[in-house]
Structure formats: C-alpha cells, structure tokens
C-alpha cells in the first residue's frame, strides 16, 4: 500500500503525484494543509522531522525527499520507468533532478512566498518574529529568518531578484535542451520532465507564464502543452490545487507582474 502525505500547492508533492500517475500506481491520499501549519503537528513530525511534504509510506516504511521518493518508486515498481535505462541518459536526467533540488526549488520558494504566500500569511496574522520562529517547529532559525524577510519586505527582500533570475535561467536551459527533441531527456517523459513540470505549473498558477510565453521560448511552450495534455496531468496537478488558493495566487501574481517584468528587464 502506497500512502502519500501531500498538499496541493507543493511543487515537491506535485512531482511525486506526477510520477505516481505516470507509472499508473494506486495510492492513498493523506492531505496535509501546509497553509494552516498542519506539517508541524506532532504526528506528522514523527514521519517527517523536516516538517515538509511529501512523505511516502509504503507498507509501513517511510520515504522522504521528493526526488528520492521518485527513484524509490522506479526501483520498486520497474514497469513504465521514469528513469532512462541507458546510463548516459539516466545521468542526464539526474543532472536535471539535482539542479531542481539544489537551485530551482529554493528559487521557487522565494518567488512563491514573495509574490503570493506572504499576503496570505500577513492576512492571517504573523505576530512577532519570535512567534513566527516558534511556529516553525524544527525548520531552523536561518530558514525562518529568510522567510520572515520574504514576508515583511516582499519584492525588496534581500536576494529575491537573484532567485527570480535563477528561475528564469532554468526556463532558458529548458529551451536549449528541448532543441534535441520533444522531451528534456530521450524520446519520452522522464524524471527530468517530471521534476520540471511542477515549476512551470507554479508559474502558470501565479499568472507568471509570461516568463516563457512572452519571451519567445516556443519549445518550452510546446513542451508544457504536451505535459498538460497527458492523462496524468489532471490527477497529479489540477485535482489537488485548491480553487480558492489558486485564485488568490493568480490575483497576487498579476499584481506583481509589472515589477517582476521590470526586474527581468522585460
């Protein structure tokens, strides 16, 4: 039995849902509302001390970290593989998944908080920094200080422009690699495409798909249309995205669009 603890707006959770759907695996949902802080509940911290989603439980054993979960699923359920069998192609796919974990995901967190989530958090009431720090469970002071800056300073937060540039840069890298074929690695959907899809979906939800559509990145646009047309897309992405949250994120993104475009020189 596969049980996934996840949230609709989490890019990492969407990645695992996408892998599960592409591999046509049956799984049970355990929804963790991270916007309400349910990831800090003691019973969830017992599964995932980092207080993040997703977490996979398979026959009672816990697997964390989204990329690790995807590779675990591919090893345990080898049918319909998402990692190429050719060693060189597999290495190329892993270069993408590593880059997503190390560089793109932190950039996505900054963009999401600054453009949208900060408004939700401020509306709910954040209190003092010490209150915010205490609410973070085991997240750590450095991470909470960074989020505090995003919440309090928004687009002017230190380093935000750099994180935005990282995000835009990876879309440019996609355009380059898609010059070799319809998918990022090989002839079909691989772990590389599964890793990147949630981050373009995030921009679309934020109303920031102009980062590729207005930039003339036609290969990326065609790639995302192919991703969207797959039977796995709806169950992995749209089904779990709360409508009210999506509407709020899009409204916040549209409001930030002129400043974002200016930061990127567009």
TORVODO-593317 format. One record per residue (C-alpha): residue in one letter; residue number from 1; x, y, z. Coordinates in Angstrom, 3 decimals, padded with zeros to 6 digits, always signed. Example, Ala and Ser with C-alpha at 12.3 -4.5 7.8 and 13.67 -1.06 7.14 Angstrom:
BEGIN
@r = A	k = 1	X = +012.300	Y = -004.500	Z = +007.800
@r = S	k = 2	X = +013.670	Y = -001.060	Z = +007.140
This chain:
BEGIN
@r = X	k = 1	X = +000.000	Y = +000.000	Z = +000.000
@r = X	k = 2	X = +001.313	Y = +003.419	Z = -001.007
@r = X	k = 3	X = +000.221	Y = +006.356	Z = +001.131
@r = X	k = 4	X = +001.280	Y = +009.884	Z = +000.205
@r = X	k = 5	X = +001.210	Y = +012.827	Z = +002.594
@r = X	k = 6	X = +000.995	Y = +015.903	Z = +000.394
@r = X	k = 7	X = -000.500	Y = +019.340	Z = -000.306
@r = X	k = 8	X = -001.979	Y = +020.778	Z = -003.477
@r = X	k = 9	X = +000.308	Y = +023.792	Z = -003.792
@r = X	k = 10	X = +003.557	Y = +021.957	Z = -003.016
@r = X	k = 11	X = +005.771	Y = +021.597	Z = -006.093
@r = X	k = 12	X = +007.624	Y = +018.699	Z = -004.490
@r = X	k = 13	X = +004.387	Y = +016.880	Z = -003.739
@r = X	k = 14	X = +003.150	Y = +017.501	Z = -007.285
@r = X	k = 15	X = +006.350	Y = +015.921	Z = -008.596
@r = X	k = 16	X = +005.676	Y = +012.711	Z = -006.697
@r = X	k = 17	X = +001.997	Y = +012.677	Z = -007.678
@r = X	k = 18	X = +003.054	Y = +013.109	Z = -011.311
@r = X	k = 19	X = +005.468	Y = +010.173	Z = -011.025
@r = X	k = 20	X = +002.795	Y = +008.007	Z = -009.391
@r = X	k = 21	X = +000.293	Y = +008.838	Z = -012.136
@r = X	k = 22	X = +002.807	Y = +008.329	Z = -014.949
@r = X	k = 23	X = +003.645	Y = +004.918	Z = -013.501
@r = X	k = 24	X = -000.099	Y = +004.237	Z = -013.010
@r = X	k = 25	X = +000.333	Y = +003.290	Z = -009.383
@r = X	k = 26	X = -002.573	Y = +003.226	Z = -006.944
@r = X	k = 27	X = -002.010	Y = +005.422	Z = -003.900
@r = X	k = 28	X = -003.920	Y = +006.743	Z = -000.920
@r = X	k = 29	X = -004.012	Y = +010.426	Z = -000.074
@r = X	k = 30	X = -003.244	Y = +011.987	Z = +003.286
@r = X	k = 31	X = -003.683	Y = +015.716	Z = +002.781
@r = X	k = 32	X = -001.500	Y = +017.993	Z = +004.908
@r = X	k = 33	X = -002.645	Y = +021.629	Z = +004.790
@r = X	k = 34	X = +000.658	Y = +023.457	Z = +004.938
@r = X	k = 35	X = -001.104	Y = +026.827	Z = +004.704
@r = X	k = 36	X = -002.638	Y = +026.049	Z = +008.116
@r = X	k = 37	X = +000.601	Y = +024.671	Z = +009.581
@r = X	k = 38	X = -000.509	Y = +021.039	Z = +009.742
@r = X	k = 39	X = +003.033	Y = +019.967	Z = +008.783
@r = X	k = 40	X = +004.109	Y = +020.948	Z = +012.306
@r = X	k = 41	X = +001.653	Y = +018.599	Z = +014.011
@r = X	k = 42	X = +003.491	Y = +016.096	Z = +016.258
@r = X	k = 43	X = +002.151	Y = +013.047	Z = +014.429
@r = X	k = 44	X = +003.388	Y = +014.382	Z = +011.101
@r = X	k = 45	X = +006.753	Y = +015.441	Z = +012.533
@r = X	k = 46	X = +007.169	Y = +011.850	Z = +013.667
@r = X	k = 47	X = +007.059	Y = +010.859	Z = +009.990
@r = X	k = 48	X = +008.965	Y = +013.816	Z = +008.575
@r = X	k = 49	X = +011.051	Y = +015.783	Z = +011.107
@r = X	k = 50	X = +011.754	Y = +018.460	Z = +008.472
@r = X	k = 51	X = +008.037	Y = +019.382	Z = +008.511
@r = X	k = 52	X = +007.776	Y = +019.356	Z = +004.726
@r = X	k = 53	X = +005.721	Y = +017.457	Z = +002.177
@r = X	k = 54	X = +005.682	Y = +014.995	Z = +000.549
@r = X	k = 55	X = +006.173	Y = +011.895	Z = +002.664
@r = X	k = 56	X = +005.585	Y = +008.415	Z = +001.260
@r = X	k = 57	X = +004.666	Y = +005.450	Z = +003.450
@r = X	k = 58	X = +004.977	Y = +002.052	Z = +001.782
@r = X	k = 59	X = +003.914	Y = -000.969	Z = +003.834
@r = X	k = 60	X = +004.752	Y = +000.944	Z = +006.998
@r = X	k = 61	X = +008.182	Y = +002.183	Z = +005.846
@r = X	k = 62	X = +008.706	Y = +005.930	Z = +005.472
@r = X	k = 63	X = +010.465	Y = +007.524	Z = +002.490
@r = X	k = 64	X = +011.084	Y = +011.288	Z = +002.351
@r = X	k = 65	X = +012.566	Y = +013.775	Z = -000.143
@r = X	k = 66	X = +010.639	Y = +014.025	Z = -003.401
@r = X	k = 67	X = +013.448	Y = +013.028	Z = -005.777
@r = X	k = 68	X = +014.374	Y = +010.100	Z = -003.547
@r = X	k = 69	X = +010.730	Y = +009.026	Z = -003.476
@r = X	k = 70	X = +010.553	Y = +009.109	Z = -007.296
@r = X	k = 71	X = +013.665	Y = +006.954	Z = -007.638
@r = X	k = 72	X = +012.364	Y = +004.598	Z = -004.950
@r = X	k = 73	X = +009.123	Y = +004.157	Z = -006.872
@r = X	k = 74	X = +011.056	Y = +003.445	Z = -010.057
@r = X	k = 75	X = +013.142	Y = +000.774	Z = -008.349
@r = X	k = 76	X = +010.286	Y = -000.931	Z = -006.513
@r = X	k = 77	X = +007.890	Y = -000.694	Z = -009.456
@r = X	k = 78	X = +010.072	Y = -001.009	Z = -012.574
@r = X	k = 79	X = +007.158	Y = -001.069	Z = -015.021
@r = X	k = 80	X = +006.758	Y = +002.183	Z = -017.007
@r = X	k = 81	X = +010.149	Y = +003.539	Z = -015.884
@r = X	k = 82	X = +010.697	Y = +007.260	Z = -015.448
@r = X	k = 83	X = +014.488	Y = +006.958	Z = -015.306
@r = X	k = 84	X = +016.007	Y = +006.025	Z = -018.673
@r = X	k = 85	X = +017.639	Y = +002.610	Z = -018.867
@r = X	k = 86	X = +020.600	Y = +003.948	Z = -020.844
@r = X	k = 87	X = +023.250	Y = +005.009	Z = -018.290
@r = X	k = 88	X = +024.171	Y = +008.235	Z = -020.100
@r = X	k = 89	X = +020.540	Y = +009.284	Z = -020.494
@r = X	k = 90	X = +019.908	Y = +008.381	Z = -016.854
@r = X	k = 91	X = +022.829	Y = +010.585	Z = -015.839
@r = X	k = 92	X = +021.424	Y = +013.462	Z = -017.885
@r = X	k = 93	X = +018.031	Y = +013.074	Z = -016.223
@r = X	k = 94	X = +019.678	Y = +013.110	Z = -012.813
@r = X	k = 95	X = +021.518	Y = +016.321	Z = -013.656
@r = X	k = 96	X = +018.084	Y = +017.908	Z = -014.080
@r = X	k = 97	X = +016.641	Y = +016.435	Z = -010.878
@r = X	k = 98	X = +019.715	Y = +017.504	Z = -008.909
@r = X	k = 99	X = +019.502	Y = +021.036	Z = -010.277
@r = X	k = 100	X = +015.826	Y = +021.224	Z = -009.352
@r = X	k = 101	X = +016.541	Y = +020.158	Z = -005.770
@r = X	k = 102	X = +019.568	Y = +022.375	Z = -005.258
@r = X	k = 103	X = +018.755	Y = +025.542	Z = -007.197
@r = X	k = 104	X = +015.305	Y = +025.727	Z = -008.751
@r = X	k = 105	X = +013.268	Y = +024.668	Z = -005.733
@r = X	k = 106	X = +014.800	Y = +027.323	Z = -003.431
@r = X	k = 107	X = +014.146	Y = +029.895	Z = -006.153
@r = X	k = 108	X = +010.552	Y = +028.706	Z = -006.428
@r = X	k = 109	X = +010.083	Y = +029.019	Z = -002.678
@r = X	k = 110	X = +011.302	Y = +032.619	Z = -002.770
@r = X	k = 111	X = +009.104	Y = +033.551	Z = -005.731
@r = X	k = 112	X = +006.011	Y = +031.878	Z = -004.270
@r = X	k = 113	X = +006.386	Y = +033.476	Z = -000.844
@r = X	k = 114	X = +007.240	Y = +036.935	Z = -002.133
@r = X	k = 115	X = +004.643	Y = +037.068	Z = -004.884
@r = X	k = 116	X = +001.748	Y = +035.384	Z = -003.104
@r = X	k = 117	X = +002.042	Y = +033.458	Z = +000.155
@r = X	k = 118	X = +003.230	Y = +036.500	Z = +002.116
@r = X	k = 119	X = -000.165	Y = +038.135	Z = +001.574
@r = X	k = 120	X = -001.982	Y = +035.095	Z = +002.957
@r = X	k = 121	X = +000.320	Y = +034.896	Z = +005.961
@r = X	k = 122	X = +000.066	Y = +038.618	Z = +006.724
@r = X	k = 123	X = -003.715	Y = +038.487	Z = +006.463
@r = X	k = 124	X = -003.857	Y = +035.590	Z = +008.932
@r = X	k = 125	X = -001.538	Y = +037.427	Z = +011.311
@r = X	k = 126	X = +002.107	Y = +036.571	Z = +011.790
@r = X	k = 127	X = +002.867	Y = +038.254	Z = +015.127
@r = X	k = 128	X = +006.454	Y = +038.914	Z = +016.138
@r = X	k = 129	X = +009.489	Y = +037.173	Z = +014.666
@r = X	k = 130	X = +009.760	Y = +035.088	Z = +017.829
@r = X	k = 131	X = +006.162	Y = +033.943	Z = +017.299
@r = X	k = 132	X = +006.992	Y = +033.104	Z = +013.683
@r = X	k = 133	X = +010.143	Y = +031.272	Z = +014.749
@r = X	k = 134	X = +008.266	Y = +029.211	Z = +017.328
@r = X	k = 135	X = +005.606	Y = +028.254	Z = +014.768
@r = X	k = 136	X = +008.277	Y = +026.753	Z = +012.527
@r = X	k = 137	X = +008.904	Y = +023.663	Z = +014.600
@r = X	k = 138	X = +012.234	Y = +022.163	Z = +013.564
@r = X	k = 139	X = +012.644	Y = +024.314	Z = +010.450
@r = X	k = 140	X = +015.589	Y = +026.214	Z = +011.914
@r = X	k = 141	X = +016.317	Y = +029.860	Z = +012.625
@r = X	k = 142	X = +018.137	Y = +030.627	Z = +009.363
@r = X	k = 143	X = +015.282	Y = +029.336	Z = +007.211
@r = X	k = 144	X = +012.699	Y = +031.203	Z = +009.297
@r = X	k = 145	X = +014.725	Y = +034.431	Z = +009.101
@r = X	k = 146	X = +014.812	Y = +034.139	Z = +005.324
@r = X	k = 147	X = +011.052	Y = +033.575	Z = +005.138
@r = X	k = 148	X = +010.499	Y = +036.436	Z = +007.551
@r = X	k = 149	X = +012.341	Y = +038.735	Z = +005.139
@r = X	k = 150	X = +010.234	Y = +037.476	Z = +002.239
@r = X	k = 151	X = +007.046	Y = +038.094	Z = +004.206
@r = X	k = 152	X = +007.997	Y = +041.501	Z = +005.559
@r = X	k = 153	X = +009.890	Y = +043.007	Z = +002.608
@r = X	k = 154	X = +008.284	Y = +041.304	Z = -000.384
@r = X	k = 155	X = +009.861	Y = +042.167	Z = -003.720
@r = X	k = 156	X = +012.556	Y = +044.184	Z = -001.945
@r = X	k = 157	X = +013.708	Y = +041.228	Z = +000.173
@r = X	k = 158	X = +017.475	Y = +040.644	Z = +000.009
@r = X	k = 159	X = +018.418	Y = +038.229	Z = -002.755
@r = X	k = 160	X = +014.947	Y = +037.963	Z = -004.249
@r = X	k = 161	X = +015.978	Y = +039.360	Z = -007.634
@r = X	k = 162	X = +018.757	Y = +036.774	Z = -007.812
@r = X	k = 163	X = +016.326	Y = +033.932	Z = -007.093
@r = X	k = 164	X = +013.966	Y = +035.228	Z = -009.763
@r = X	k = 165	X = +016.859	Y = +035.237	Z = -012.232
@r = X	k = 166	X = +017.682	Y = +031.616	Z = -011.329
@r = X	k = 167	X = +014.071	Y = +030.631	Z = -012.077
@r = X	k = 168	X = +014.084	Y = +032.395	Z = -015.435
@r = X	k = 169	X = +017.505	Y = +030.933	Z = -016.223
@r = X	k = 170	X = +016.276	Y = +027.359	Z = -015.868
@r = X	k = 171	X = +013.459	Y = +028.009	Z = -018.285
@r = X	k = 172	X = +016.098	Y = +029.188	Z = -020.735
@r = X	k = 173	X = +018.049	Y = +025.970	Z = -020.149
@r = X	k = 174	X = +014.920	Y = +024.003	Z = -020.936
@r = X	k = 175	X = +014.576	Y = +025.833	Z = -024.251
@r = X	k = 176	X = +018.152	Y = +024.859	Z = -025.100
@r = X	k = 177	X = +017.817	Y = +021.179	Z = -024.220
@r = X	k = 178	X = +014.448	Y = +020.866	Z = -025.948
@r = X	k = 179	X = +016.256	Y = +021.673	Z = -029.168
@r = X	k = 180	X = +017.302	Y = +017.998	Z = -029.128
@r = X	k = 181	X = +013.765	Y = +016.579	Z = -029.024
@r = X	k = 182	X = +010.280	Y = +016.844	Z = -027.577
@r = X	k = 183	X = +011.361	Y = +015.855	Z = -024.063
@r = X	k = 184	X = +014.221	Y = +017.002	Z = -021.853
@r = X	k = 185	X = +015.990	Y = +013.630	Z = -021.991
@r = X	k = 186	X = +015.411	Y = +010.859	Z = -024.522
@r = X	k = 187	X = +012.320	Y = +010.059	Z = -026.528
@r = X	k = 188	X = +009.706	Y = +010.087	Z = -023.770
@r = X	k = 189	X = +008.730	Y = +011.592	Z = -020.445
@r = X	k = 190	X = +011.475	Y = +011.008	Z = -017.901
@r = X	k = 191	X = +012.312	Y = +012.035	Z = -014.357
@r = X	k = 192	X = +013.687	Y = +015.272	Z = -015.823
@r = X	k = 193	X = +010.302	Y = +016.297	Z = -017.239
@r = X	k = 194	X = +008.542	Y = +015.128	Z = -014.080
@r = X	k = 195	X = +010.903	Y = +017.250	Z = -011.990
@r = X	k = 196	X = +010.430	Y = +020.411	Z = -014.065
@r = X	k = 197	X = +006.673	Y = +020.267	Z = -014.701
@r = X	k = 198	X = +005.584	Y = +021.425	Z = -011.225
@r = X	k = 199	X = +007.715	Y = +024.550	Z = -011.514
@r = X	k = 200	X = +006.141	Y = +025.664	Z = -014.769
@r = X	k = 201	X = +002.729	Y = +024.822	Z = -013.362
@r = X	k = 202	X = +003.590	Y = +027.040	Z = -010.362
@r = X	k = 203	X = +004.363	Y = +029.954	Z = -012.677
@r = X	k = 204	X = +001.138	Y = +029.342	Z = -014.582
@r = X	k = 205	X = -000.884	Y = +029.361	Z = -011.347
@r = X	k = 206	X = +000.826	Y = +032.611	Z = -010.367
@r = X	k = 207	X = -000.045	Y = +034.154	Z = -013.721
@r = X	k = 208	X = +003.676	Y = +034.308	Z = -014.495
@r = X	k = 209	X = +003.726	Y = +032.075	Z = -017.567
@r = X	k = 210	X = +004.808	Y = +035.206	Z = -019.441
@r = X	k = 211	X = +008.313	Y = +034.201	Z = -018.332
@r = X	k = 212	X = +008.361	Y = +031.812	Z = -021.274
@r = X	k = 213	X = +005.384	Y = +032.776	Z = -023.430
@r = X	k = 214	X = +006.290	Y = +036.432	Z = -023.811
@r = X	k = 215	X = +009.983	Y = +035.586	Z = -024.066
@r = X	k = 216	X = +009.579	Y = +033.620	Z = -027.300
@r = X	k = 217	X = +010.559	Y = +030.313	Z = -025.704
@r = X	k = 218	X = +008.390	Y = +028.315	Z = -028.089
@r = X	k = 219	X = +009.959	Y = +024.941	Z = -027.326
@r = X	k = 220	X = +009.153	Y = +025.352	Z = -023.647
@r = X	k = 221	X = +005.628	Y = +026.427	Z = -024.503
@r = X	k = 222	X = +005.127	Y = +023.384	Z = -026.738
@r = X	k = 223	X = +006.639	Y = +021.124	Z = -024.065
@r = X	k = 224	X = +004.258	Y = +022.405	Z = -021.404
@r = X	k = 225	X = +001.296	Y = +021.929	Z = -023.737
@r = X	k = 226	X = +002.366	Y = +018.303	Z = -024.203
@r = X	k = 227	X = +002.720	Y = +017.876	Z = -020.450
@r = X	k = 228	X = -000.738	Y = +019.363	Z = -019.932
@r = X	k = 229	X = -002.282	Y = +017.021	Z = -022.497
@r = X	k = 230	X = -001.139	Y = +013.864	Z = -020.712
@r = X	k = 231	X = -003.814	Y = +011.849	Z = -018.861
@r = X	k = 232	X = -001.662	Y = +012.052	Z = -015.733
@r = X	k = 233	X = -001.686	Y = +015.850	Z = -015.571
@r = X	k = 234	X = -005.161	Y = +016.444	Z = -014.164
@r = X	k = 235	X = -004.910	Y = +013.820	Z = -011.391
@r = X	k = 236	X = -001.396	Y = +014.961	Z = -010.465
@r = X	k = 237	X = -001.854	Y = +018.732	Z = -010.577
@r = X	k = 238	X = -005.304	Y = +020.209	Z = -011.078
@r = X	k = 239	X = -007.249	Y = +017.802	Z = -008.890
@r = X	k = 240	X = -005.346	Y = +018.768	Z = -005.763
@r = X	k = 241	X = -004.913	Y = +022.520	Z = -006.258
@r = X	k = 242	X = -007.476	Y = +024.280	Z = -004.010
@r = X	k = 243	X = -009.553	Y = +026.608	Z = -006.186
@r = X	k = 244	X = -009.566	Y = +029.447	Z = -003.673
@r = X	k = 245	X = -005.807	Y = +029.253	Z = -003.215
@r = X	k = 246	X = -005.223	Y = +029.121	Z = -006.972
@r = X	k = 247	X = -007.430	Y = +032.183	Z = -007.483
@r = X	k = 248	X = -005.590	Y = +034.069	Z = -004.758
@r = X	k = 249	X = -002.184	Y = +033.115	Z = -006.151
@r = X	k = 250	X = -003.150	Y = +034.243	Z = -009.658
@r = X	k = 251	X = -004.501	Y = +037.574	Z = -008.382
@r = X	k = 252	X = -001.321	Y = +038.182	Z = -006.380
@r = X	k = 253	X = +000.821	Y = +037.214	Z = -009.353
@r = X	k = 254	X = -001.000	Y = +039.564	Z = -011.699
@r = X	k = 255	X = -000.493	Y = +042.391	Z = -009.217
@r = X	k = 256	X = +003.242	Y = +041.686	Z = -009.033
@r = X	k = 257	X = +003.681	Y = +041.197	Z = -012.786
@r = X	k = 258	X = +004.898	Y = +044.712	Z = -013.703
@r = X	k = 259	X = +007.580	Y = +044.654	Z = -011.005
@r = X	k = 260	X = +008.644	Y = +041.105	Z = -011.920
@r = X	k = 261	X = +008.904	Y = +042.014	Z = -015.600
@r = X	k = 262	X = +010.968	Y = +045.080	Z = -014.725
@r = X	k = 263	X = +013.363	Y = +043.013	Z = -012.619
@r = X	k = 264	X = +013.949	Y = +040.750	Z = -015.615
@r = X	k = 265	X = +014.341	Y = +043.686	Z = -017.994
@r = X	k = 266	X = +011.182	Y = +042.886	Z = -019.960
